Amino acid sequence: MSAPTTTGNERLLTPGEVATLFRVDPKTVTRWASAGRIGSIRTPGGHRRFRESEVRGMLADLTSEATLPTRHP
């Protein structure tokens, strides 16, 4: 495995790494980026990379939403 890509102090994740965190297919992550649901950076070679802090924040938001108690009328 290659060394992690970083920009400044921020680690950049590949679509495959993001897909593993969300337990989805890497193509789904690419579709999310194309739709603007998650920000991405393009490498000089045209590959997408995702800021780890943004990905982890999005994952935390989804996790907290999933664990909120449901309200019954």
C-alpha positions as CSV (number, residue, x, y, z in Angstrom):
1,M,0.0,0.0,0.0
2,S,1.3,3.5,-0.8
3,A,1.8,6.2,1.7
4,P,-1.2,8.4,2.5
5,T,-1.7,11.5,0.5
6,T,-1.7,14.7,2.4
7,T,-2.5,18.3,1.7
8,G,-1.0,20.6,4.4
9,N,-1.7,18.6,7.6
10,E,-4.9,17.0,6.1
11,R,-4.9,13.4,5.1
12,L,-6.6,12.7,1.8
13,L,-8.6,9.5,1.3
14,T,-9.2,7.5,-1.9
15,P,-12.7,6.6,-3.0
16,G,-12.0,3.1,-1.9
17,E,-11.0,4.2,1.6
18,V,-14.1,6.3,1.9
19,A,-16.3,3.4,0.6
20,T,-14.8,1.1,3.3
21,L,-15.8,3.6,6.0
22,F,-19.3,4.0,4.8
23,R,-19.6,0.3,3.7
24,V,-20.6,1.2,0.2
25,D,-19.1,0.6,-3.3
26,P,-16.4,3.1,-4.4
27,K,-18.6,4.0,-7.4
28,T,-21.2,5.3,-4.8
29,V,-18.6,7.6,-3.3
30,T,-17.8,8.9,-6.8
31,R,-21.5,9.5,-7.4
32,W,-21.8,11.4,-4.1
33,A,-18.9,13.6,-5.1
34,S,-20.4,14.3,-8.6
35,A,-23.8,15.2,-6.9
36,G,-22.1,17.5,-4.4
37,R,-23.0,15.5,-1.4
38,I,-19.3,15.3,-0.4
39,G,-16.4,17.5,-1.4
40,S,-13.5,16.2,-3.4
41,I,-10.1,17.3,-4.7
42,R,-8.8,16.2,-8.1
43,T,-5.1,15.1,-8.3
44,P,-3.0,16.2,-11.3
45,G,-3.8,12.8,-12.8
46,G,-7.5,13.4,-12.4
47,H,-8.2,11.1,-9.5
48,R,-10.6,12.1,-6.7
49,R,-9.4,12.4,-3.1
50,F,-11.4,13.3,-0.1
51,R,-10.5,15.3,3.0
52,E,-10.4,12.9,6.0
53,S,-11.9,15.5,8.4
54,E,-14.9,16.0,6.1
55,V,-15.4,12.3,5.6
56,R,-15.2,11.6,9.3
57,G,-17.5,14.5,10.1
58,M,-20.1,13.2,7.6
59,L,-19.8,9.7,9.0
60,A,-20.2,11.1,12.6
61,D,-23.4,13.0,11.6
62,L,-24.9,9.9,10.0
63,T,-24.0,7.8,12.9
64,S,-25.5,10.2,15.4
65,E,-28.7,10.4,13.3
66,A,-29.0,6.7,13.3
67,T,-28.7,6.4,17.1
68,L,-31.2,9.2,18.0
69,P,-34.2,7.9,19.8
70,T,-37.4,7.7,17.7
71,R,-40.3,9.9,18.8
72,H,-43.6,8.2,19.2
73,P,-46.8,10.3,19.1
